[in-house]
Amino acid sequence: MDIYLFLYLVFVVAPIGTIIHECGHLFGAWATQADRITLSIGRGKQIMSFSGKKMQITIHAIFFLGGLAQSKRTTPYKAIEIIWVTFCGLVSSSIFAFLFYFLYNAYPSPYIQLLFLFNGWLAIVNSIPFKIKGMQSDGYTICKVILQSGKK
């Protein structure tokens, strides 16, 4: 991988893939009628923030280091709604991986290939249940909700 492709991966592909994935969660939250939805992209010092009626988007200085979507609702979420919101992130990454795959087949380019591979990687890795330093994958969240609802 040459330096230009690496920089493209870090500064373009990773943020785009993260935004796609987190917007999937936002769609799920919107569909379950969340009262407040927040999207945070990156880490470090906040450099931009946009707010609307129900949504707030914050961009941080190290914008290429992950993201987080959160939603709140006055009426507590049911287990199936939590699973839905979580699952939507996986679905959006998967859909875009397939779209970039077909685009790559039509117009072969390592730049399009990286978009396909990164979004596919996000979908697969986030499906695996794991928790590291307080951060948990979508797969972990789904498994936790299923196990907790099975105990009731």
Secondary structure, 3 states (H helix, E strand, C coil): CCHHHHHHHHHHHHHHHHHHHHHHHHHHHHHCCCCEEEEEEEEEEEEEEEECCCEEEEEEEEEEEEEEEEEECCCCCCHHHHHHHHHHHHHHHHHHHHHHHHHHHHCCCHHHHHHHHHHHHHHHHHHCCCEECCEECHHHHHHHHHHHHHHC
